[in-house]
Amino acid sequence: MRREPLGVPPRPGGFRAGPDGNTILEVKNAVPEQQLGPALEGGGPVAERAASRALAERFETYADEVRRLVDAGYAVMRRTGELDPRVSDIVREAGLSNQAFYRHFRGKDELLLAILDDGRRRLVTYLERRMATAKPGPDQVRRWIEGVLEQARNRAAAENTRPFVLNAMWLADRFPDDAHRSRELLLAPLRDAVSAAGGDAERDADAIYQLTMGRMQDALVARTRPSTAEVDHTVQFALHGLRMEDT
């Protein structure tokens, strides 16, 4: 967006999570691993091995291009403050051509969706690391809430997150399935924590998600920084709803 738990279907020009939880870029025209077959293991004819090496190199090149375009999108929006950056600026920042851009994305909106998904996956990794050191249940719910609100408290995180908060509803309307999968990535660790706390993993987790994301989004739009007291109030309100007040 767990790491993905994931099983999110690979999407051309998008991302999926690998076995180690790291983001793996999915690029259009990439050759499926099963088509590379035993040749990559050195078991095929010389010509087949040579072709497989060439295909593998092309895949690596395409993956690098997508990564550079995503990073460039972050950089342009952070530097200019623009919520609707121009493709030409992104391509220039990435040091690539328009042809490279359209090889992987049908348009700017698709790139913005990929950046949003990439950011959420990074956030999921951050949240899971925070939660891993807490006891299952209320403590992990607290860590999840605090981690999400930290995106508005940390200046660098806020600069990266704000453009997507303002574009999130529009992107969700254009790409509903992708937006839903990205949202579920973020919800998965919270659902586990709520369940361990004795709450409803669906309804209670959804309510806490809406509360926390709403607080974060309001702060980002207003360019304010939630105070420690405000974060703690959000946590206590959520735990009260679970009837699991922190003590």
LUMRO-122917 format. One record per residue (C-alpha): residue in one letter; x, y, z. Coordinates in pm, whole numbers, padded with zeros to 5 digits, always signed. Each point is the difference from the previous one (the first is absolute). Layout:
<recs>
AXYZ
...
</recs>
This chain:
<recs>
M+00000+00000+00000
R+00106-00658+00421
R+00277+00028+00007
E-00264-00011-00213
P-00154-00306+00111
L-00045-00042-00250
G-00072-00156-00294
V-00082+00314-00184
P-00007-00089-00369
P+00298+00137-00193
R-00096+00307-00200
P+00186+00132-00305
G+00186+00311+00097
G-00080-00057+00365
F+00144-00171+00302
R-00028-00320+00201
A+00168-00114+00320
G+00268-00265-00013
P+00055-00288+00243
D+00227+00214+00214
G-00254+00279+00019
N+00192+00234-00228
T-00177+00174-00284
I+00048-00161-00339
L-00070+00214-00304
E-00230-00146-00263
V+00072+00134-00349
K-00190-00033-00323
N+00153-00236-00253
A+00197-00172+00273
V+00062-00367-00073
P-00177-00238+00243
E+00247-00192+00214
Q-00140-00333-00117
Q+00086+00091-00359
L+00363+00049+00095
G-00009-00358+00126
P+00300-00225+00045
A+00202+00203-00246
L+00077+00251+00275
E+00131-00290+00201
G+00239-00095-00274
G-00194-00307-00108
G-00113+00113-00347
P+00177+00021-00337
V+00256+00274-00050
A-00236+00207-00216
E-00279-00033+00255
R+00228+00103+00285
A+00120+00301-00198
A-00357+00106-00075
S-00101-00047+00362
R+00288+00216+00120
A-00106+00273-00241
L-00360-00019+00122
A+00110+00010+00363
E+00214+00306-00070
R-00296+00172-00168
F-00216-00073+00303
E+00261+00154+00230
T+00019+00305-00225
Y-00376+00046+00002
A-00021-00048+00376
D+00268+00267+00043
E-00192+00238-00228
V-00320-00041+00200
R+00186+00056+00327
R+00162+00315-00139
L-00336+00136-00121
V-00164-00064+00338
D+00288+00163+00187
A-00009+00292-00245
G-00371+00047+00063
Y+00067+00024+00374
A+00285+00246-00057
V-00193+00231-00235
M-00305+00025+00224
R+00212+00053+00310
R+00210+00271-00165
T-00277+00188-00181
G-00293-00067+00230
E-00203-00082-00311
L-00277-00255+00044
D-00025-00051-00376
P+00360-00013-00128
R+00070+00001-00372
V+00123-00317-00167
S+00279+00201-00162
D+00129+00108+00343
I-00011-00357+00132
V+00175-00140-00304
R+00269+00269+00020
E+00051-00067+00372
A+00034-00373-00071
G+00243+00059-00285
L-00216-00206-00234
S-00201+00052-00318
N-00372+00032-00063
Q+00023-00336-00174
A+00129-00158+00321
F-00283+00157+00198
Y-00276-00127-00228
R+00161-00342-00020
H-00106-00053+00362
F-00290+00238+00065
R-00303+00085-00212
G+00001+00349+00144
K+00089+00223+00293
D-00296-00118+00209
E+00129-00356-00013
L+00343+00116+00118
L-00160+00192+00289
L-00189-00315+00096
A+00326-00197-00006
I+00168+00261+00221
L-00293-00008+00244
D+00017-00379+00014
D+00376+00009+00048
G-00035+00248+00284
R-00262-00209+00174
R+00215-00310-00025
R+00286+00188+00159
L-00238+00114+00273
V-00117-00357+00058
T+00361-00113+00047
Y+00057+00284+00248
L-00318-00083+00193
E+00075-00371+00017
R+00346+00070+00138
R-00149+00223+00270
M-00266-00256+00084
A+00242-00293+00008
T+00153+00126+00325
A-00336+00034+00177
K-00222-00260+00162
P-00287-00123-00220
G-00324+00183+00065
P-00048+00357+00132
D+00374+00080-00001
Q+00021-00079-00370
V-00315+00203-00074
R+00171+00293+00174
R+00318-00048-00204
W-00201-00005-00325
I-00185+00322+00083
E+00314+00178+00114
G+00186-00113-00312
V-00268+00129-00236
L-00023+00337+00176
E+00378+00029-00007
Q-00042+00054-00376
A-00145+00340+00086
R+00239+00069+00290
N+00320-00068-00195
R+00076+00281-00243
A+00161-00212-00273
A-00275-00262+00017
A-00266+00271-00014
E+00152+00152-00313
N-00008-00337-00175
T-00347-00094+00123
R-00196+00324-00046
P-00034-00014-00383
F-00156-00344+00021
V-00237+00091+00279
L-00138+00272-00226
N-00011-00232-00303
A-00107-00321+00175
M-00376+00025-00058
W+00045+00093-00364
L+00243-00287-00060
A-00231-00240+00184
D-00284+00102-00229
R+00208-00059-00311
F+00169-00320+00121
P-00239-00153+00256
D+00143-00353+00003
D+00359+00118+00037
A-00096+00250+00269
H-00188-00269+00192
R+00298-00237-00006
S+00230+00280+00113
R-00235+00085+00288
E-00019-00363+00107
L+00379-00012+00016
L-00008+00268+00264
L-00294-00152+00186
A+00137-00355+00024
P+00235+00048+00299
L-00267+00205+00180
R-00259-00274-00053
D+00236-00252+00160
A+00063+00229+00297
V-00372+00072+00050
S-00081-00370-00016
A+00269-00075+00260
A-00157+00268+00221
G-00333-00180-00017
G-00160+00245-00244
D-00174-00045-00332
A+00277-00026-00259
E-00227+00145-00267
R-00230+00263+00152
D+00220+00114+00290
A+00315+00013-00212
D-00184+00197-00271
A-00123+00251+00260
I+00349+00048+00144
Y+00141+00033-00352
Q-00250+00273-00091
L+00062+00186+00327
T+00378-00009-00029
M+00022+00072-00371
G-00247+00285+00040
R+00213+00156+00274
M+00313-00037-00213
Q-00163+00138-00314
D-00147+00303+00179
A+00343+00084+00139
L+00170-00036-00337
V-00257+00214-00181
A+00026+00270+00269
R+00379-00038+00010
T-00010-00047+00376
R+00183-00245+00222
P-00209-00217+00236
S+00117+00046+00357
T+00094-00286+00228
A-00322+00063+00194
E-00206-00022-00319
V+00166-00326-00100
D-00058-00144+00346
H-00366+00107-00007
T-00049-00178-00330
V+00156-00315+00143
Q-00210+00009+00317
F-00319+00068-00196
A+00067-00301-00223
L+00086-00227+00291
H-00308+00119+00185
G-00204-00106-00300
L+00158-00343+00034
R-00064+00021+00376
M+00373-00053+00043
E+00115+00330+00153
D+00375+00025+00036
T+00114-00016+00359
</recs>
